[in-house]
Amino acid sequence: MSPMRFFWIALFFLETVFAISDIDRLIQDLQLVKKIDTEVYETLPTNYGYNLVTGYFNMPSARMPQVGMGSMQYAHLPPYDVWSLGFQFFQRLEISGSYYIFLGVPDPGLMNGFGDYSDRTANFKIALLLPEDSNYYLPGVAFGMLDFFGSKNFSAQYIVATQVIRSLNLELTLGYGKDRIKGIFGGLAYYPFRKTNISLLKGLMLATEYDHNDYENPEHEPSPFGRSVKSRINVGFHYSLFDLFTFSLSSVRGEKVAFAFNLHYNLGQSKGLFEKVFDTPAYSGPTNLEGLGKKRPYKDFIQEVTFAFQSQGLTIYKIQEQKTDDKTIFWLRVANRKYRKFDAVKERINRTLANLVPSNIDRVVVQVENDTIPVYQITYKTRYLIAFEEQKMGPEELNILSPRENIKYPKKSHTLFKQNKSLLEITARPRLRVFWGSAAGKIKYDLGVLIGPSGYIANSLYYKVLIGVNVADDLKNLRDYDKFNPSQIINVRSDSIDYYREDPVYIDKMYLQKNFSFGGGFFARLAVGYFEIAYAGIATEFLYFPAKYNFAIGVEGAVLKKRAYSGLKFQQKIRKLVGITPTYEDYTGVQYFLNLYYDVKKFKIQTHVQIGQFLARDLGIKATLSRYFDSGLCVSFWIGTSNKKDIVNGKRYYEKGVSISFPLDLVLPLSSKHRFQAGGSEWLRDVVQTAQTGKPLYNILHSERRDY
């Protein structure tokens, strides 16, 4: 073998050895990264107690579920049946509420045979330190309150620490409580199969706790059937399946067996149940950047761009041409039909224009409207769009150079294209109302359908007619006032039940609304008609909501007549109870408010404050706090007070309630702007009440600007 051949063979062998060594080192590095990621991001599961507070069975821990986790649960906890709802609003704030049914204890407020006594509770827990903050080296610390308002039959305050030992699949808890939780309590949880490859066993948690509820004290144990204790050690298990369902079983007080069924899902971080397979992909061609002229007449461009926008779920209603200083500017009025996020709309406009903009115009101004109101505009310079199409500019750079702006209107322009808005659309949806705590039974219902036309007259005047059809109900024996706490204020809302049981077919809404956009972030509306089942009248609103900022300020007012319980006539007098004796006085409703809005994007919190006069002629304030999530879920709380004093159970009542709104496209295989909404107040009372007056301006504008 020649020396040269030997040299090349040796060189090839050494290169192969070193290459294999490099691959080995790369694999080792990747394995190390995976191990570190597992240690940093892997967490022990959490479970809920029978009151839906994170913990064991009856005792809480310092653990917290994931942000956005929602849960509902039924628990049989002798001597109670417990129905609960819970939600993790922030990383360090857990809130839950429960409805306790006292088994075998008749409700003194109900007629015989209509049910057991019941009570509602609300709980919260705040984490001062999470175990995850220190990667489980330090214990988590939290404090909380059980049943912190209302009758407080199950009231307790506690502070608790939980140490997670991840290597042993173990967590230990020690805490101290007051009131119902009397002194020191503790708990232990063990996940024996967490690291197994058998998926059906991974969700098993064995648990025990030292239950220090003050059962023997009637002040802290409201049921006479729960005041004996043979053992304070509760032992049992939680079994989770598919990270969706949990079944729990344990001993209670050494005497009974309790169990629970839990359904939980992270609504806040959900990407949706389905891929958006029916959405058209973002526009990518055909591309035509030919300038306007003989080769590309105006009509060809209009046809191309309107068809392309339509295919993207966007409708062009108007195209205008403006010529200034030898520059040509196109103005496009566009409506977003299906996307709930501003970013999704922006991406599709970017890509469509970048592929179709005529090269011999200076810029394109796109105005996005909603309910005839131009909400914001985006100005695109043609050279930026062409650079984006040629991949010389990225989407982030294009978005920075083409920001969202306040509406302006072109001068000396002429219209190239105009499309009429829909004159008639028919909508239909189910309607369900639920009433709690009647003297004729705990739960009553009203099931029906709402159906009717809506549309735009002369492209600018919105109308809506909604007809209600009752299908089935259980409202016959309901009173239209609270037997134990009759409202002593004029009955602007507490008589609502009378509207729902009179006519099998009724007019729910029938109104007109005209919206205005003055440019510069100033908007207005005027509405007249039957706004809801109880009120009709005339209303106006003015709002300043600049496109680049997160705040809005406005004023609104309405003069209203209370509708008769049947038909389209009005009540000239309104009922006011003296004790339970009805009296009547003349009534015309007048409500007016200063509205303040602020969106704290860093914490994903939206606030709304109303100051003014409410329906019962009471002057007051109402504050609403909404927590929104990337999934589109929005959960709101409100509280209000006024100069009218309403008494419930011997205490002043403050109007308060909760609502939830989530986008329907979470459960659809396509994008949609439609949302499901539900909510209600703690009690149906008359203080701090408002009437609907059409579509509020902030809702119209914010629905096109939001990023969730």
C-alpha positions in Angstrom: 0.0 0.0 0.0 1.4 3.3 -1.0 2.0 5.9 1.8 -0.5 8.3 0.2 -3.3 5.7 0.2 -2.5 4.8 3.8 -2.7 8.5 4.7 -6.2 8.9 3.1 -7.6 5.7 4.7 -6.3 6.9 8.2 -7.7 10.3 7.7 -11.2 8.9 6.8 -11.1 6.6 9.8 -10.2 9.5 12.2 -12.9 11.7 10.7 -15.5 8.9 11.2 -14.4 8.3 14.8 -14.6 12.0 15.6 -18.0 12.4 13.8 -19.4 9.5 15.9 -18.0 11.1 19.0 -19.7 14.4 18.1 -23.0 12.6 17.5 -22.6 10.9 20.9 -21.9 14.2 22.6 -24.9 15.8 20.9 -27.2 13.0 22.0 -25.9 13.3 25.6 -26.5 17.0 25.5 -30.0 16.5 24.3 -30.7 13.9 27.0 -29.3 16.3 29.6 -31.6 19.1 28.3 -34.6 16.8 28.4 -33.7 15.8 32.0 -33.4 19.5 33.0 -36.7 20.4 31.3 -38.4 17.5 33.0 -37.1 18.7 36.4 -38.1 22.3 35.8 -41.5 21.9 34.1 -42.8 18.6 35.4 -45.3 19.1 38.2 -47.2 16.8 40.6 -50.9 16.7 39.9 -53.4 18.6 42.1 -56.7 17.4 43.3 -59.8 19.0 44.8 -61.5 18.4 48.1 -65.3 17.9 48.5 -65.8 21.7 48.6 -63.8 22.1 45.4 -60.8 23.8 47.2 -57.5 22.3 46.2 -56.4 19.8 48.8 -57.3 16.4 50.0 -60.9 15.7 51.2 -62.0 18.2 53.8 -58.7 20.0 54.4 -57.0 22.4 52.0 -53.4 22.4 50.8 -51.2 25.2 49.5 -51.2 23.8 45.9 -52.9 25.6 43.0 -54.3 24.3 39.7 -53.1 25.7 36.4 -54.3 29.2 35.5 -57.5 29.0 33.6 -58.6 25.7 35.0 -62.4 25.4 35.4 -64.1 22.6 37.3 -67.5 21.4 38.4 -68.2 18.7 40.9 -70.8 16.7 42.7 -69.9 15.4 46.1 -71.9 13.2 48.5 -70.4 14.3 51.8 -72.7 13.0 54.6 -74.8 14.7 55.8 -74.7 16.9 52.7 -74.9 16.7 48.9 -72.6 19.4 47.5 -72.6 20.9 44.0 -69.7 23.1 43.2 -68.1 25.3 40.6 -64.5 26.6 40.7 -62.0 28.5 38.6 -58.3 29.5 38.7 -58.3 33.2 37.8 -54.6 33.8 38.4 -51.6 31.7 39.2 -52.0 32.6 42.8 -55.8 33.1 43.2 -58.3 30.2 43.4 -62.1 30.8 43.7 -64.9 28.3 44.2 -68.5 28.2 45.2 -70.7 25.4 46.5 -74.4 24.7 47.0 -74.9 22.5 50.1 -78.1 20.5 50.4 -78.7 19.4 54.1 -79.9 15.8 53.8 -82.8 15.1 56.0 -83.2 18.7 57.2 -86.5 20.3 55.8 -86.2 23.8 54.5 -88.4 26.1 56.6 -88.9 28.3 53.6 -90.4 25.6 51.4 -93.7 23.8 51.6 -93.6 20.2 52.8 -92.2 17.8 50.2 -90.4 20.5 48.2 -86.9 19.8 49.5 -84.2 20.0 52.1 -82.6 23.0 53.6 -79.8 24.4 51.5 -77.0 27.0 51.7 -74.6 28.6 49.3 -70.9 29.2 50.0 -68.0 31.0 48.4 -64.3 30.3 49.0 -61.0 31.8 48.0 -57.3 30.9 48.4 -54.3 33.1 47.7 -50.8 31.6 47.3 -48.0 33.6 49.0 -45.4 31.1 47.7 -46.0 28.3 45.3 -43.9 25.1 45.5 -43.2 25.6 41.8 -41.6 29.0 42.6 -38.5 27.3 44.1 -38.7 24.2 41.8 -40.1 22.3 44.8 -37.1 23.0 47.1 -39.3 25.2 49.4 -42.8 24.6 50.6 -45.7 26.5 49.2 -47.6 28.8 51.5 -51.2 30.0 51.1 -54.0 31.5 53.1 -57.7 31.3 52.4 -61.3 31.7 53.6 -64.2 29.3 53.3 -67.8 30.6 53.1 -66.6 34.2 53.4 -70.0 35.9 52.8 -73.7 35.2 53.2 -74.9 33.1 56.1 -71.3 31.8 56.8 -72.5 28.4 58.2 -69.2 26.9 57.0 -67.0 29.9 57.6 -63.3 29.3 58.2 -59.9 31.1 57.8 -56.7 29.2 57.4 -53.0 29.4 56.6 -51.3 26.3 55.1 -47.9 25.1 53.9 -47.3 22.2 51.5 -44.0 20.6 50.7 -43.7 18.6 47.5 -41.1 15.9 47.3 -41.1 15.2 43.7 -38.5 12.4 43.8 -40.7 10.4 46.2 -44.0 11.4 44.4 -45.2 12.8 47.7 -46.6 16.0 49.2 -47.0 16.9 52.9 -49.3 19.6 54.3 -49.5 21.3 57.6 -51.9 24.2 58.4 -53.7 26.1 61.1 -57.3 27.3 61.0 -60.0 29.3 62.9 -63.8 29.0 63.2 -65.0 25.8 61.5 -61.4 24.6 61.0 -60.3 24.6 64.6 -56.5 24.6 65.1 -53.9 22.4 63.5 -54.7 20.2 60.4 -52.6 18.3 57.9 -52.6 16.0 54.9 -50.5 13.6 52.9 -50.7 12.6 49.3 -48.8 9.9 47.5 -48.8 9.1 43.7 -47.5 5.5 43.6 -47.7 5.1 39.8 -46.8 8.6 38.6 -43.7 7.4 36.8 -45.1 4.1 35.4 -45.7 3.5 31.7 -49.2 2.2 32.4 -51.3 5.3 31.7 -54.4 4.0 33.4 -52.5 4.0 36.8 -50.8 7.3 36.5 -53.8 9.2 37.8 -54.1 7.4 41.2 -53.4 9.4 44.3 -53.6 7.9 47.8 -54.3 10.5 50.5 -55.0 10.9 54.2 -55.7 13.9 56.3 -56.1 15.1 59.8 -59.6 16.7 59.7 -59.9 19.3 62.4 -63.3 20.7 61.5 -65.2 21.6 64.6 -68.0 19.1 64.1 -69.3 18.9 67.7 -70.0 22.7 67.9 -73.5 23.6 66.5 -72.1 27.0 65.6 -69.7 25.5 63.1 -71.6 22.3 62.1 -75.0 23.4 60.9 -76.5 19.9 60.3 -77.6 18.0 63.4 -76.6 14.8 61.6 -72.9 15.7 61.3 -72.0 16.5 64.9 -70.4 13.2 65.9 -66.8 12.2 65.3 -65.2 8.7 65.8 -62.0 9.5 64.0 -60.4 12.7 62.6 -58.2 10.7 60.2 -59.8 10.5 56.8 -58.3 8.0 54.3 -59.1 7.5 50.7 -58.0 8.1 47.1 -58.5 10.3 44.0 -58.4 8.7 40.6 -58.0 11.0 37.5 -58.6 9.9 33.9 -57.6 11.7 30.7 -56.8 14.8 32.8 -60.5 15.5 32.6 -62.4 13.3 35.1 -61.7 12.6 38.7 -63.4 10.2 41.1 -62.7 10.6 44.8 -63.6 8.3 47.7 -62.8 8.5 51.4 -63.9 8.0 55.0 -65.4 10.9 56.8 -65.4 11.4 60.6 -64.7 7.7 61.0 -68.4 7.1 60.4 -69.4 7.6 56.8 -68.0 7.2 53.3 -67.9 10.2 51.0 -67.4 10.4 47.3 -67.2 12.9 44.5 -67.3 13.1 40.7 -65.3 16.0 39.2 -65.1 17.3 35.7 -62.2 19.8 35.0 -60.8 21.4 31.9 -58.4 24.3 31.3 -60.8 26.6 29.4 -58.4 29.6 29.8 -55.5 27.9 27.9 -57.5 25.8 25.6 -56.6 25.9 21.9 -60.0 24.5 21.1 -61.4 21.0 20.7 -60.8 20.9 17.0 -58.3 22.2 14.4 -59.8 24.9 12.2 -60.0 22.6 9.2 -62.8 24.5 7.6 -61.0 27.8 7.6 -59.5 29.0 4.4 -55.7 29.3 4.6 -54.3 32.8 4.7 -54.1 34.2 1.1 -51.0 33.1 -0.8 -51.9 33.6 -4.4 -52.4 34.1 -7.2 -50.2 37.2 -7.1 -50.9 40.3 -9.3 -48.9 43.4 -8.6 -49.4 44.9 -12.0 -50.1 48.6 -11.9 -53.5 50.0 -12.8 -53.8 50.8 -16.5 -54.6 49.1 -19.8 -53.1 45.7 -18.7 -55.0 45.9 -15.4 -58.2 47.9 -15.5 -59.9 49.1 -12.4 -62.7 46.6 -12.7 -60.2 43.7 -12.8 -58.5 44.9 -9.6 -61.9 45.4 -7.8 -63.0 42.0 -8.8 -59.7 40.4 -7.7 -59.5 42.1 -4.3 -63.2 41.8 -3.4 -63.2 38.1 -4.2 -59.9 37.5 -2.3 -61.2 39.3 0.8 -64.4 37.4 0.6 -62.6 34.1 0.6 -60.7 35.2 3.7 -63.9 35.8 5.7 -63.7 39.6 5.1 -66.3 41.6 3.2 -65.4 44.8 1.3 -68.4 47.2 1.3 -66.7 50.2 -0.3 -63.6 51.1 -2.3 -62.7 54.8 -2.8 -59.9 56.4 -4.7 -58.2 59.6 -3.6 -55.6 61.5 -5.6 -53.3 64.0 -3.8 -50.1 65.5 -5.1 -49.8 63.0 -7.9 -50.3 60.2 -5.4 -53.1 57.7 -5.5 -54.6 56.3 -2.3 -57.2 53.6 -2.1 -59.6 53.5 0.8 -61.2 50.1 1.6 -64.1 49.7 4.0 -64.0 46.1 5.3 -66.2 44.0 7.7 -64.7 41.1 9.6 -67.3 38.3 9.5 -65.6 35.5 11.5 -62.4 36.2 13.4 -62.5 37.1 17.1 -58.8 38.2 17.3 -57.4 41.4 15.8 -54.1 39.6 15.0 -56.0 37.1 12.8 -57.7 39.8 10.9 -54.5 41.8 10.4 -52.6 38.7 9.1 -55.2 38.0 6.4 -55.4 41.7 5.3 -51.6 41.8 5.2 -51.2 38.7 3.0 -54.1 39.5 0.7 -53.0 43.1 -0.1 -49.3 42.1 -0.4 -50.3 39.8 -3.3 -52.8 42.1 -5.0 -51.8 45.7 -4.4 -51.3 47.7 -7.7 -47.6 48.8 -7.8 -48.4 52.3 -9.2 -50.5 53.5 -6.2 -48.9 55.1 -3.1 -50.8 53.4 -0.3 -53.9 51.6 0.8 -56.0 52.5 3.8 -58.1 49.7 5.2 -60.9 50.7 7.6 -62.4 47.8 9.6 -66.0 48.3 10.6 -68.5 46.6 12.9 -72.2 47.3 13.0 -71.7 50.1 10.5 -69.1 51.8 12.7 -65.6 52.2 11.3 -63.7 50.9 14.3 -60.0 51.5 13.3 -57.9 51.9 10.2 -54.5 50.6 9.0 -52.4 52.5 6.4 -50.2 50.4 4.2 -47.5 51.9 2.0 -47.3 50.0 -1.3 -43.5 49.6 -1.1 -43.9 47.9 2.3 -46.5 45.5 1.0 -44.3 44.6 -2.0 -41.3 44.1 0.2 -43.4 41.8 2.4 -44.6 39.8 -0.6 -41.0 39.4 -1.8 -39.9 38.3 1.7 -37.6 41.2 2.1 -39.7 42.2 5.2 -41.2 40.1 7.9 -44.7 40.2 9.3 -43.5 41.9 12.6 -41.8 44.7 10.7 -44.9 45.2 8.5 -47.1 45.4 11.5 -44.9 48.0 13.2 -44.8 50.1 10.0 -48.6 49.7 9.6 -50.1 50.2 13.0 -53.8 50.4 14.1 -55.0 54.1 14.0 -58.0 56.2 14.7 -60.5 56.6 11.9 -60.0 59.5 9.4 -62.0 60.2 6.3 -60.7 60.9 2.8 -61.2 64.3 1.2 -62.1 64.7 -2.5 -62.4 61.0 -3.1 -64.7 59.2 -5.5 -66.3 55.8 -5.0 -65.1 52.9 -7.3 -67.2 50.1 -5.7 -70.0 49.9 -3.2 -71.9 46.9 -1.8 -75.1 47.0 0.2 -75.3 45.5 3.7 -77.8 42.7 4.4 -81.4 43.9 4.7 -82.6 40.7 6.3 -81.0 37.9 8.4 -83.0 35.4 10.5 -81.4 34.3 13.7 -82.7 31.6 16.2 -81.3 30.4 19.4 -82.5 28.4 22.5 -83.4 30.3 25.7 -83.2 28.9 29.2 -83.9 30.7 32.5 -83.4 29.1 35.9 -84.9 30.3 39.2 -83.5 29.1 42.5 -85.0 28.9 46.0 -88.7 29.2 45.3 -91.3 28.4 48.0 -92.7 26.0 45.4 -89.4 24.1 44.9 -85.7 24.7 44.8 -85.2 24.9 41.0 -87.7 26.2 38.5 -87.1 26.6 34.7 -88.4 28.4 31.6 -87.4 26.9 28.3 -88.0 28.5 25.0 -86.7 29.8 21.6 -85.8 33.3 20.5 -86.2 33.9 16.8 -86.4 36.9 14.5 -85.1 39.1 11.8 -82.3 41.8 11.9 -80.5 43.8 9.3 -79.6 47.3 8.0 -82.0 49.8 6.4 -80.3 52.0 3.9 -76.9 50.5 4.9 -76.8 52.4 8.1 -79.9 52.0 10.3 -79.8 48.7 12.3 -83.0 47.0 13.3 -83.6 43.9 15.4 -86.8 42.0 16.2 -86.7 39.1 18.5 -89.7 36.9 19.2 -89.8 34.6 22.2 -91.7 31.3 22.1 -92.2 29.4 25.4 -91.7 25.7 24.9 -92.0 24.5 28.5 -91.8 26.0 32.0 -92.4 25.3 35.7 -93.3 28.8 36.8 -97.0 28.5 37.7 -96.7 28.7 41.5 -93.8 31.2 41.8 -94.3 34.4 43.7 -93.2 37.7 42.2 -91.5 38.8 45.4 -89.2 37.3 48.1 -91.4 36.0 50.9 -88.7 36.5 53.6 -87.0 39.6 52.2 -89.5 41.6 50.2 -87.9 44.5 48.4 -89.1 47.8 49.8 -87.8 49.7 46.8 -89.9 50.3 43.6 -89.9 46.9 41.9 -87.9 47.6 38.7 -86.5 44.0 38.5 -87.8 41.9 41.4 -91.1 41.3 39.6 -89.4 39.9 36.5 -91.1 36.5 36.9 -94.4 38.0 35.8 -92.9 38.7 32.3 -91.9 35.1 31.8 -95.2 33.3 32.4 -97.9 35.5 30.7 -97.7 35.0 26.9 -96.6 31.8 25.1 -95.4 34.1 22.3 -94.1 37.5 23.0 -92.0 40.3 21.6 -88.6 40.2 23.4 -86.9 43.0 21.4 -87.9 45.4 18.6 -85.7 48.4 18.2 -83.7 50.6 15.8 -80.2 51.8 16.3 -78.1 54.4 14.4 -74.3 54.4 15.1 -71.9 57.3 14.3 -68.1 57.5 14.0 -66.8 61.1 14.0 -63.1 60.1 13.6 -60.3 60.7 16.1 -61.7 58.0 18.4 -65.1 59.7 19.0 -68.3 57.6 18.5 -72.0 57.9 19.3 -75.3 56.0 18.9 -79.0 56.6 19.1 -81.5 53.9 19.8 -85.3 53.7 20.1 -87.8 50.8 20.6 -88.5 47.8 22.8 -85.0 47.0 24.2 -85.9 44.0 26.3 -88.8 42.1 27.8 -89.3 44.7 30.6 -88.4 48.1 29.1 -88.7 50.3 26.0 -87.7 53.8 25.3 -85.1 56.0 23.7 -81.4 56.0 24.5 -78.2 57.8 23.4 -74.5 57.3 24.1 -71.2 59.0 23.4 -67.8 57.4 23.7 -64.2 58.3 23.3 -62.1 55.2 22.5 -58.8 55.9 20.8 -57.5 53.0 18.6 -54.0 53.0 20.1 -54.9 53.0 23.7 -56.4 50.7 26.3 -58.9 53.1 27.9 -62.3 54.6 27.0 -64.6 57.1 28.6 -68.2 57.9 27.7 -71.6 59.0 28.8 -75.0 57.5 28.2 -78.6 58.1 29.1 -82.1 56.7 28.5 -85.7 57.5 29.1 -87.7 54.3 29.6 -91.2 53.0 30.1 -91.8 49.8 31.9 -93.6 47.3 29.7 -96.9 45.6 30.6 -96.5 42.0 31.6 -98.3 41.0 28.4 -98.3 42.6 24.9 -96.8 45.8 23.8 -98.5 48.3 26.2 -96.8 50.1 29.1 -97.3 50.3 32.8 -98.0 53.9 34.0 -97.5 53.0 37.6 -94.9 50.8 39.3 -95.3 48.5 42.3 -93.7 49.3 45.7 -94.2 46.9 48.6 -94.8 48.1 52.1 -94.0 45.0 54.0 -95.8 42.6 51.6 -98.6 45.0 50.8 -98.4 46.4 47.3 -98.7 50.1 46.7 -98.3 51.9 43.3 -96.7 55.2 42.1 -96.2 56.9 38.8 -93.1 55.8 37.1 -90.9 56.8 34.1 -87.5 55.3 34.1 -84.5 57.5 33.7 -81.0 56.1 33.8 -77.7 57.9 33.0 -74.1 57.1 33.6 -70.5 58.1 33.2 -68.7 55.0 31.9 -65.0 54.4 32.5 -63.1 51.5 30.9 -59.5 50.4 31.2 -57.8 47.3 29.9 -54.8 46.2 31.9 -53.2 44.0 29.2 -50.2 43.0 31.4 -52.6 41.1 33.7 -55.3 40.5 31.2 -57.9 42.4 33.3 -60.6 44.6 31.9 -62.4 47.1 34.2 -65.6 49.0 33.8 -67.0 51.5 36.2 -70.5 53.0 35.9 -71.4 56.1 38.0 -74.9 57.6 37.8 -78.6 57.0 38.3 -80.0 53.5 38.0 -83.6 52.3 37.3 -84.9 52.6 40.8 -83.9 56.3 40.8 -81.0 55.4 43.0 -77.7 57.2 42.6 -74.7 54.9 42.9 -71.7 53.1 41.4 -71.2 49.7 39.8 -67.7 48.2 39.2 -67.1 45.2 36.9 -63.8 43.4 36.8 -63.2 40.9 33.9 -60.4 38.4 33.6 -59.8 37.3 30.1 -57.6 34.5 28.7 -55.8 33.6 25.4 -58.5 31.1 24.6 -61.1 33.9 24.5 -62.7 32.9 27.8 -63.8 35.9 29.9 -65.1 35.7 33.4 -66.5 38.8 35.1 -67.5 39.9 38.6 -69.5 43.0 39.5 -70.5 44.8 42.6 -72.6 47.9 43.1 -74.1 50.1 45.7 -76.4 53.1 45.8 -78.1 55.5 48.1 -81.2 53.2 48.3 -80.8 50.7 51.1 -82.0 47.2 50.4 -82.1 44.6 53.2 -81.6 40.9 52.7 -81.4 38.5 55.8 -81.0 41.5 58.1 -78.0 43.0 56.3 -77.6 45.7 53.6 -77.5 44.1 50.2 -74.9 45.1 47.6 -75.7 44.2 44.0 -73.2 41.6 42.9 -72.9 38.8 40.4 -70.8 36.8 38.0 -70.9 36.1 34.3 -69.0 34.0 31.8 -68.4 34.4 28.1 -66.5 32.1 25.8 -66.1 31.9 22.1 -68.0 29.2 20.3 -65.1 28.5 18.0 -63.5 26.6 21.0 -65.9 23.8 20.1 -66.1 24.3 16.4 -63.8 23.3 13.5 -63.9 26.8 12.1 -63.4 30.4 13.3 -66.4 32.3 14.6 -67.0 35.6 16.3 -70.1 34.3 18.2 -69.9 33.8 21.9 -71.8 31.9 24.6 -72.7 34.1 27.6 -74.4 33.3 30.9 -74.5 34.9 34.3 -76.6 36.3 37.1 -76.8 38.2 40.3 -76.6 36.7 43.8 -80.2 37.9 44.4 -82.9 39.3 42.1 -83.3 42.8 43.7 -84.0 46.4 42.7 -80.9 48.3 43.6 -78.2 49.2 41.0 -80.3 47.8 38.1 -80.0 48.9 34.5 -82.2 48.3 31.4 -80.7 47.2 28.1 -80.7 50.0 25.5 -79.5 48.3 22.3 -75.9 47.5 21.5 -73.4 49.4 23.7 -70.6 51.2 21.8 -67.8 49.8 23.8 -68.9 46.2 23.1 -69.1 47.0 19.3 -65.7 48.5 19.2 -63.8 46.3 21.6 -65.0 43.1 19.9 -63.0 44.2 16.8 -59.9 45.4 18.7 -59.3 42.7 21.2 -56.6 40.1 21.1 -58.4 37.2 22.7 
